[in-house]
């Protein structure tokens, strides 16, 4: 075949072939393209491209940084998918070439049907990504351990996920109550809807009310123009997680009860109620029944919350899970700290099981992170954890060096207590001061006096 002689034949076989120069004027249009867009081929040469084809984006490609582009065209009730290629010579743009990949909606339908299964799988993947982006940070797979206590906990989570009832998660600080709440949402029918979290502790009463129920414009000085949606409204059709519900002021508890019973909330400053459908999950680190008996928590709200109770076990009741918990945290910290720890000395696990873990998993993870900062090799060893020696016996010879041995003992006991409480609350000074029943400024004074790092 004579390629040179058939040059026009080749060009005419390309659907929708159109070429413009650097000024946007048509320098070539094949017969197929002219017929498709219903123009006179000869009269089109030399005219500005949008005068020939009004929908053309070719002038934009002349100025674009991208050498290639693909777009949809819709004109005269027809659809085409076209590709534009920037033409360059000696580094300068000299024009744009465009051709059609598809000129028929039926051809597009055939193409999509060929890839239907693949597209279905990819859509499922993207739906999962959207769910992860929109909702929760954790899933039930993040609950580590295989002890009977953990297996029972996971079973309860699965039951709760299949229900629409309010869930009350109880457990000590640091046991992973928030992780349980995330897991329930992720397994529930609301998984593709919003997961909204609010903490009932450490916030002024007026702020908690507007945070939960929102406010209308002009509700108070400094209110945002147009008002603001509250957490209940943001969680509509999804899940609202209230952590430390035991800290919720008594004055707000009737509004929460009404939201649960009636599905209605009243934004601050509004005379109209808003209907919401948010599934409520709450967590408490104190015994709500005891708070009810002390008059610190409404009895009717307690019974309304305690529909599906879940107790998260403390670490001391699942010590056999410590190796798996440690290994998981080590892998995570290897990436964060740039370490390459591959093993843990067996004696470490034995020693960790001997401890009572008042701060639970959070305290364990803090100890692991501290140890990894001391480790240089690929193994975590006993010395990296700085395990305390048995303090049941007093070293009288060492104590004798102090001018006032009794005061020295008191000071050491105070230092040890503050350090333990700080570790339990993940070094949160406010919670530490509350636990020790002292003011935050006094805690800072004691830490400075005892040489505890601020």
C-alpha positions in Angstrom: 0.0 0.0 0.0 1.3 3.5 -0.9 1.0 5.3 2.4 1.6 8.7 0.9 -1.1 8.3 -1.7 -3.6 7.2 0.9 -2.9 10.0 3.4 -6.3 11.6 2.9 -8.0 8.2 3.3 -6.4 7.7 6.7 -7.3 11.2 7.9 -11.0 10.8 6.8 -11.2 7.6 8.7 -10.6 9.4 12.0 -14.0 10.3 13.6 -14.4 14.1 14.2 -10.9 15.1 13.1 -10.4 18.9 13.4 -7.2 20.9 13.6 -6.7 24.6 14.4 -3.6 26.8 14.3 -2.1 28.9 17.1 -4.7 31.7 16.4 -7.7 29.4 16.7 -8.5 29.2 13.0 -9.5 25.9 11.4 -6.7 24.6 9.1 -8.1 21.1 8.6 -11.5 19.4 9.0 -12.1 15.9 7.6 -15.3 15.0 5.7 -16.6 12.8 8.5 -16.4 15.7 11.1 -18.0 18.2 8.7 -20.9 15.9 8.1 -21.3 15.1 11.9 -21.4 18.8 12.9 -23.3 19.7 9.8 -21.0 22.3 8.2 -19.5 23.0 4.8 -16.0 21.6 4.9 -14.5 24.0 2.4 -16.1 27.1 3.9 -14.9 26.1 7.4 -11.2 26.5 6.5 -9.7 29.8 7.8 -12.7 30.5 10.1 -12.4 30.8 13.9 -13.2 27.4 15.4 -16.2 28.5 17.5 -17.8 30.1 14.4 -17.7 26.6 12.9 -18.4 24.6 16.1 -19.8 26.9 18.8 -19.3 24.3 21.6 -15.6 23.8 20.9 -13.1 24.1 23.8 -10.1 24.0 21.5 -9.2 27.7 22.1 -8.9 26.9 25.9 -6.5 24.1 25.1 -4.2 26.5 23.2 -3.6 28.3 26.5 -3.6 25.3 28.8 -0.6 23.8 30.6 -1.9 20.4 29.8 -1.0 18.9 26.5 -4.0 16.5 26.4 -7.6 16.8 27.4 -10.8 14.7 27.1 -14.3 16.2 27.3 -18.0 15.6 26.6 -19.8 17.6 23.9 -23.5 18.0 23.8 -25.0 19.6 20.7 -28.2 19.3 18.6 -29.4 16.5 20.9 -26.2 14.4 20.3 -23.3 13.5 22.6 -19.7 12.9 21.8 -16.5 12.2 23.8 -13.6 14.0 22.2 -9.8 14.2 22.9 -7.8 17.4 22.3 -4.0 17.2 21.7 -1.9 20.3 21.9 0.5 20.6 18.9 4.0 22.0 19.7 7.1 22.8 17.7 10.4 23.9 19.2 8.7 24.2 22.6 5.9 26.6 21.3 2.2 25.8 20.9 1.4 25.8 17.2 -2.2 24.5 17.3 -4.6 21.9 18.6 -5.8 18.6 17.1 -9.1 17.1 18.1 -10.8 13.8 17.4 -13.8 11.9 18.7 -13.5 8.7 20.6 -17.3 8.2 20.8 -20.0 9.9 18.6 -23.0 7.8 19.6 -24.8 7.3 22.9 -25.4 3.7 22.0 -21.7 3.1 21.5 -21.1 4.6 25.0 -23.8 2.3 26.4 -22.1 -0.7 24.8 -18.7 0.4 26.3 -20.1 0.8 29.7 -21.9 -2.6 29.6 -18.5 -4.3 28.8 -17.0 -2.8 31.9 -20.1 -2.9 34.1 -18.7 -5.5 36.6 -15.4 -3.6 36.9 -17.2 -0.3 37.4 -19.5 -1.9 40.0 -16.4 -3.1 42.0 -14.8 0.3 41.7 -18.0 2.1 42.8 -18.1 -0.2 45.8 -14.6 0.8 46.6 -15.3 4.5 46.3 -18.4 4.1 48.4 -16.3 2.6 51.1 -13.8 5.5 50.8 -16.7 8.0 51.1 -18.0 6.1 54.2 -14.6 6.2 55.8 -14.2 9.9 55.0 -17.6 10.8 56.2 -18.1 8.7 59.3 -15.7 7.0 61.7 -12.1 6.6 62.3 -12.2 3.1 63.7 -13.9 -0.2 63.1 -14.4 -3.4 65.0 -11.1 -4.6 63.5 -9.3 -2.0 65.6 -10.4 -3.8 68.8 -7.4 -6.0 69.5 -7.3 -9.1 71.5 -8.8 -12.6 71.5 -9.5 -13.2 75.2 -13.0 -14.3 76.2 -13.8 -10.8 77.5 -12.9 -9.2 74.1 -14.9 -11.9 72.1 -17.9 -11.2 74.3 -17.5 -7.4 73.7 -17.3 -7.9 69.9 -20.5 -10.0 70.0 -22.3 -7.3 71.9 -21.1 -4.7 69.4 -22.5 -6.8 66.5 -25.8 -7.1 68.3 -26.0 -3.4 69.0 -25.2 -2.6 65.4 -28.2 -4.6 64.3 -30.4 -2.6 66.6 -31.7 1.0 66.5 -31.8 1.3 70.3 -29.8 3.8 72.4 -26.5 2.3 73.6 -24.8 3.0 76.9 -21.1 2.2 76.9 -19.6 1.9 80.4 -16.0 1.4 81.4 -13.0 3.0 83.1 -11.0 5.7 81.5 -8.7 4.4 78.8 -10.5 1.2 78.0 -11.6 2.2 74.5 -15.2 3.3 74.8 -15.0 5.6 71.8 -13.6 2.8 69.7 -16.7 0.7 70.6 -19.0 3.5 69.5 -17.2 3.9 66.2 -17.5 0.1 65.6 -21.2 0.0 66.3 -21.8 2.8 63.8 -19.6 1.3 61.1 -21.5 -2.0 61.3 -24.9 -0.5 61.4 -27.4 0.4 58.6 -26.4 4.1 59.3 -22.8 3.5 58.3 -22.9 5.7 55.2 -24.4 8.6 57.2 -22.6 11.0 59.6 -21.0 10.0 62.8 -20.9 13.0 65.1 -19.1 13.2 68.4 -19.4 15.6 71.4 -17.8 15.4 74.8 -19.9 16.2 77.8 -16.9 17.2 80.0 -14.9 20.4 80.3 -17.4 22.7 78.6 -19.5 25.5 80.0 -23.2 24.7 80.3 -24.3 27.4 77.8 -21.7 26.1 75.3 -22.9 22.5 75.6 -26.5 23.5 74.9 -25.7 25.4 71.8 -23.2 22.7 70.7 -25.9 20.0 71.1 -29.0 21.8 69.9 -27.6 24.6 67.8 -28.8 28.2 67.8 -30.7 30.7 65.6 -29.3 34.0 64.4 -29.4 36.6 67.2 -29.9 34.0 69.9 -27.1 35.6 72.0 -24.3 38.1 71.7 -21.7 36.8 69.3 -24.0 34.3 67.6 -23.0 33.5 64.1 -25.0 35.1 61.3 -27.6 32.6 60.0 -27.3 30.6 63.2 -25.6 27.2 63.6 -26.7 23.6 63.5 -26.2 21.5 66.6 -24.8 18.1 66.9 -28.2 16.4 67.0 -29.1 18.0 63.7 -25.8 17.3 62.1 -26.2 13.6 63.1 -29.7 13.4 61.5 -30.1 9.9 59.9 -26.7 9.0 61.3 -25.2 8.5 64.8 -24.6 10.9 67.6 -21.9 9.8 70.2 -21.9 11.7 73.5 -18.8 10.9 75.5 -18.7 11.3 79.3 -22.5 11.7 79.5 -22.1 11.6 83.3 -20.7 15.1 83.1 -23.8 16.5 81.4 -25.4 19.3 83.4 -28.7 18.5 85.1 -30.4 21.4 83.4 -29.7 20.0 79.9 -30.7 16.4 80.6 -34.5 17.0 80.1 -33.7 18.4 76.5 -31.7 15.2 75.8 -34.5 13.1 77.1 -37.0 14.9 74.9 -34.8 14.4 71.9 -34.7 10.7 72.6 -38.4 10.3 73.3 -40.0 12.7 70.8 -37.2 13.0 68.2 -37.4 16.8 68.5 -34.9 19.5 69.5 -35.3 23.2 70.1 -32.3 25.4 69.0 -31.2 28.1 71.4 -33.3 31.2 70.7 -35.8 29.4 68.5 -39.6 29.1 69.2 -39.9 26.2 66.7 -38.8 22.6 67.2 -36.8 20.6 64.7 -37.4 16.9 64.0 -34.3 14.8 64.0 -33.6 11.1 63.6 -30.2 10.5 65.2 -29.2 7.2 66.8 -27.7 8.0 70.2 -24.7 6.2 71.7 -23.4 7.5 75.0 -20.4 6.6 77.1 -19.8 7.0 80.9 -16.7 6.5 83.0 -18.7 6.7 86.2 -21.6 4.5 87.6 -24.7 6.3 86.5 -26.9 4.4 88.9 -24.8 5.8 91.8 -25.0 9.3 90.3 -28.8 8.9 90.1 -28.9 7.9 93.8 -26.8 11.0 94.6 -29.1 13.3 92.7 -26.5 14.1 90.1 -28.2 12.4 87.2 -31.9 12.2 86.2 -33.4 8.8 86.8 -35.7 9.0 83.8 -32.8 9.8 81.4 -30.8 7.0 82.9 -33.5 4.4 82.1 -33.9 5.9 78.6 -30.2 5.6 78.0 -29.7 2.2 79.6 -31.6 0.3 76.8 -28.6 -1.5 75.4 -25.7 -1.4 78.0 -22.2 -2.5 77.0 -19.5 -2.9 79.6 -15.9 -2.5 78.3 -13.6 -4.6 80.4 -10.6 -3.0 82.0 -7.1 -4.2 81.0 -6.5 -6.0 84.3 -9.3 -8.4 83.3 -7.8 -9.2 79.9 -4.1 -9.4 80.6 -3.7 -12.2 78.1 -4.3 -9.6 75.3 -1.3 -7.6 76.3 1.1 -9.2 73.7 -1.3 -8.5 70.8 -1.9 -5.0 72.0 1.8 -4.3 72.4 2.7 -5.7 69.0 -0.1 -3.7 67.3 1.1 -0.5 69.0 4.8 -1.2 68.1 3.9 -1.6 64.4 2.0 1.7 64.5 4.8 3.5 66.3 7.5 2.1 64.0 6.0 4.3 61.2 5.5 7.3 63.4 8.9 7.2 65.2 11.0 5.9 62.3 11.9 2.7 64.2 12.2 -0.9 63.1 11.3 -2.8 66.2 10.5 -6.4 65.2 10.3 -8.3 68.5 9.7 -7.8 72.3 11.8 -9.6 75.0 9.6 -12.3 76.6 10.3 -11.0 80.1 8.6 -7.7 79.1 5.3 -9.4 78.7 5.6 -11.2 82.0 6.4 -7.9 83.8 3.5 -6.1 82.0 1.1 -8.7 83.2 2.1 -8.1 86.8 0.9 -4.5 86.8 -2.7 -3.5 87.6 -3.0 -0.9 84.8 -5.3 1.8 86.4 -5.0 3.8 83.1 -5.9 0.7 81.0 -5.0 0.4 77.3 -4.2 4.2 77.1 -1.6 3.8 79.8 -0.2 0.6 78.2 0.2 2.4 74.9 1.9 5.4 76.6 4.4 3.0 78.3 5.1 1.3 75.0 5.8 4.6 73.2 8.1 5.8 76.0 10.0 2.5 75.8 10.4 2.7 72.0 11.9 6.2 72.3 14.8 4.5 74.3 15.2 1.6 72.0 18.0 1.7 69.3 18.0 -1.8 67.9 15.2 -4.1 66.6 14.1 -5.5 70.0 12.2 -3.9 72.9 13.9 -5.0 76.1 13.3 -4.8 79.9 15.6 -1.8 80.4 13.7 0.2 77.8 10.6 0.1 80.0 12.4 1.3 83.1 10.3 -1.0 85.4 10.3 0.2 88.9 12.0 -1.9 91.6 10.0 -3.4 94.4 9.3 -0.5 96.8 7.8 -2.6 99.6 11.1 -2.4 101.5 12.5 1.0 102.5 16.2 1.6 101.8 17.2 3.0 105.2 20.8 3.7 104.2 19.7 5.7 101.2 17.0 7.5 103.2 19.5 8.5 105.9 21.3 11.0 103.6 18.3 13.3 103.7 18.0 16.0 106.5 14.3 15.1 106.9 13.7 11.5 106.0 10.0 11.7 106.7 9.5 14.7 104.4 11.7 12.9 101.7 9.4 9.9 101.8 6.3 12.1 101.6 7.8 14.0 98.6 8.6 10.7 96.8 5.1 9.3 97.4 3.6 12.6 96.1 5.7 12.5 93.0 4.8 8.9 92.3 1.1 9.6 92.8 1.0 12.6 90.5 3.0 10.7 87.8 0.6 7.7 88.0 -2.5 9.9 87.7 -1.0 12.0 84.8 -0.2 8.8 83.0 -3.8 7.5 83.6 -5.3 10.5 82.0 -2.9 10.7 79.1 -1.2 13.8 80.7 -4.4 15.8 80.7 -3.7 18.4 83.5 -7.4 19.3 84.0 -8.5 15.7 84.6 -5.5 15.0 86.7 -6.3 18.0 89.0 -10.0 16.9 89.2 -9.0 13.4 90.2 -6.5 14.6 92.9 -9.2 17.1 94.1 -6.9 20.1 93.8 -6.9 23.2 91.5 -5.1 23.2 88.2 -2.7 26.0 89.4 -1.9 24.0 92.5 -1.1 21.0 90.4 1.3 23.0 88.3 3.0 24.3 91.5 3.4 20.7 92.8 4.8 19.5 89.5 7.3 22.3 89.5 8.3 21.7 93.1 8.6 17.9 92.6 10.6 18.2 89.4 7.9 16.7 87.2 8.2 17.8 83.6 5.4 20.3 82.8 
